[in-house]
Amino acid sequence: MVMTMTEEKVKFLSLAEATQVVGAIQEEEDIEQKDRRILTVYNHDDKELCWFDYDEVMAEVENVSKSERKEAVQNYILSHIPEWAKEI
């Protein structure tokens, strides 16, 4: 992520807070870019909280065995839910 001097560093929810806020993580096709997949995060009311680039997340968990990859993706995303997601 590229940040300018005027941007603040993103603060993330704790794992416990993220678990309470996140209702689902859904793999979807990016409607703005053909042939690009994203992982969209929804709250318990099915409102979109944020999204992650599928390829970037997979690169972060590439060293995890295939049998544990789904859990690794979930843990990665839950560890990177921005604090502002609580307000949605």
VODRENTI-299504 format. One record per residue (C-alpha): residue in one letter; x, y, z; residue number from 1. Coordinates in steps of 0.2 Angstrom, whole numbers. Layout:
# residues N
@residuo->A	c1->X	c2->Y	c3->Z	num->NUM .
...
//
This chain:
# residues 88
@residuo->M	c1->0	c2->0	c3->0	num->1 .
@residuo->V	c1->7	c2->17	c3->-5	num->2 .
@residuo->M	c1->4	c2->31	c3->7	num->3 .
@residuo->T	c1->7	c2->50	c3->6	num->4 .
@residuo->M	c1->13	c2->60	c3->20	num->5 .
@residuo->T	c1->-4	c2->67	c3->23	num->6 .
@residuo->E	c1->-12	c2->50	c3->25	num->7 .
@residuo->E	c1->-13	c2->42	c3->42	num->8 .
@residuo->K	c1->-8	c2->24	c3->45	num->9 .
@residuo->V	c1->-23	c2->12	c3->45	num->10 .
@residuo->K	c1->-27	c2->5	c3->62	num->11 .
@residuo->F	c1->-34	c2->-13	c3->62	num->12 .
@residuo->L	c1->-47	c2->-21	c3->74	num->13 .
@residuo->S	c1->-41	c2->-34	c3->86	num->14 .
@residuo->L	c1->-45	c2->-51	c3->81	num->15 .
@residuo->A	c1->-59	c2->-52	c3->94	num->16 .
@residuo->E	c1->-67	c2->-36	c3->88	num->17 .
@residuo->A	c1->-65	c2->-42	c3->70	num->18 .
@residuo->T	c1->-74	c2->-58	c3->74	num->19 .
@residuo->Q	c1->-88	c2->-49	c3->81	num->20 .
@residuo->V	c1->-90	c2->-37	c3->66	num->21 .
@residuo->V	c1->-87	c2->-49	c3->51	num->22 .
@residuo->G	c1->-102	c2->-60	c3->46	num->23 .
@residuo->A	c1->-95	c2->-67	c3->30	num->24 .
@residuo->I	c1->-80	c2->-67	c3->18	num->25 .
@residuo->Q	c1->-85	c2->-70	c3->0	num->26 .
@residuo->E	c1->-74	c2->-72	c3->-15	num->27 .
@residuo->E	c1->-81	c2->-62	c3->-30	num->28 .
@residuo->E	c1->-77	c2->-56	c3->-47	num->29 .
@residuo->D	c1->-72	c2->-37	c3->-47	num->30 .
@residuo->I	c1->-86	c2->-28	c3->-56	num->31 .
@residuo->E	c1->-75	c2->-14	c3->-61	num->32 .
@residuo->Q	c1->-60	c2->-25	c3->-68	num->33 .
@residuo->K	c1->-64	c2->-40	c3->-78	num->34 .
@residuo->D	c1->-54	c2->-56	c3->-74	num->35 .
@residuo->R	c1->-50	c2->-49	c3->-56	num->36 .
@residuo->R	c1->-56	c2->-58	c3->-41	num->37 .
@residuo->I	c1->-58	c2->-50	c3->-24	num->38 .
@residuo->L	c1->-63	c2->-55	c3->-6	num->39 .
@residuo->T	c1->-77	c2->-45	c3->0	num->40 .
@residuo->V	c1->-80	c2->-44	c3->19	num->41 .
@residuo->Y	c1->-98	c2->-42	c3->25	num->42 .
@residuo->N	c1->-105	c2->-38	c3->42	num->43 .
@residuo->H	c1->-119	c2->-48	c3->50	num->44 .
@residuo->D	c1->-132	c2->-37	c3->41	num->45 .
@residuo->D	c1->-125	c2->-42	c3->24	num->46 .
@residuo->K	c1->-117	c2->-24	c3->22	num->47 .
@residuo->E	c1->-101	c2->-23	c3->13	num->48 .
@residuo->L	c1->-87	c2->-18	c3->25	num->49 .
@residuo->C	c1->-71	c2->-19	c3->14	num->50 .
@residuo->W	c1->-63	c2->-29	c3->1	num->51 .
@residuo->F	c1->-46	c2->-37	c3->-2	num->52 .
@residuo->D	c1->-37	c2->-41	c3->-18	num->53 .
@residuo->Y	c1->-38	c2->-60	c3->-20	num->54 .
@residuo->D	c1->-20	c2->-62	c3->-28	num->55 .
@residuo->E	c1->-12	c2->-51	c3->-14	num->56 .
@residuo->V	c1->-20	c2->-61	c3->0	num->57 .
@residuo->M	c1->-15	c2->-77	c3->-9	num->58 .
@residuo->A	c1->3	c2->-71	c3->-10	num->59 .
@residuo->E	c1->3	c2->-68	c3->9	num->60 .
@residuo->V	c1->-3	c2->-86	c3->13	num->61 .
@residuo->E	c1->7	c2->-95	c3->-1	num->62 .
@residuo->N	c1->18	c2->-104	c3->11	num->63 .
@residuo->V	c1->3	c2->-112	c3->20	num->64 .
@residuo->S	c1->-2	c2->-130	c3->15	num->65 .
@residuo->K	c1->-17	c2->-131	c3->4	num->66 .
@residuo->S	c1->-27	c2->-140	c3->17	num->67 .
@residuo->E	c1->-25	c2->-125	c3->29	num->68 .
@residuo->R	c1->-26	c2->-111	c3->16	num->69 .
@residuo->K	c1->-44	c2->-107	c3->19	num->70 .
@residuo->E	c1->-41	c2->-104	c3->37	num->71 .
@residuo->A	c1->-25	c2->-94	c3->34	num->72 .
@residuo->V	c1->-35	c2->-83	c3->22	num->73 .
@residuo->Q	c1->-48	c2->-80	c3->35	num->74 .
@residuo->N	c1->-36	c2->-76	c3->48	num->75 .
@residuo->Y	c1->-26	c2->-64	c3->37	num->76 .
@residuo->I	c1->-42	c2->-55	c3->33	num->77 .
@residuo->L	c1->-48	c2->-54	c3->51	num->78 .
@residuo->S	c1->-31	c2->-47	c3->56	num->79 .
@residuo->H	c1->-33	c2->-33	c3->43	num->80 .
@residuo->I	c1->-50	c2->-26	c3->46	num->81 .
@residuo->P	c1->-49	c2->-7	c3->48	num->82 .
@residuo->E	c1->-56	c2->1	c3->63	num->83 .
@residuo->W	c1->-68	c2->11	c3->53	num->84 .
@residuo->A	c1->-77	c2->-5	c3->48	num->85 .
@residuo->K	c1->-85	c2->-4	c3->66	num->86 .
@residuo->E	c1->-95	c2->11	c3->60	num->87 .
@residuo->I	c1->-103	c2->3	c3->45	num->88 .
//
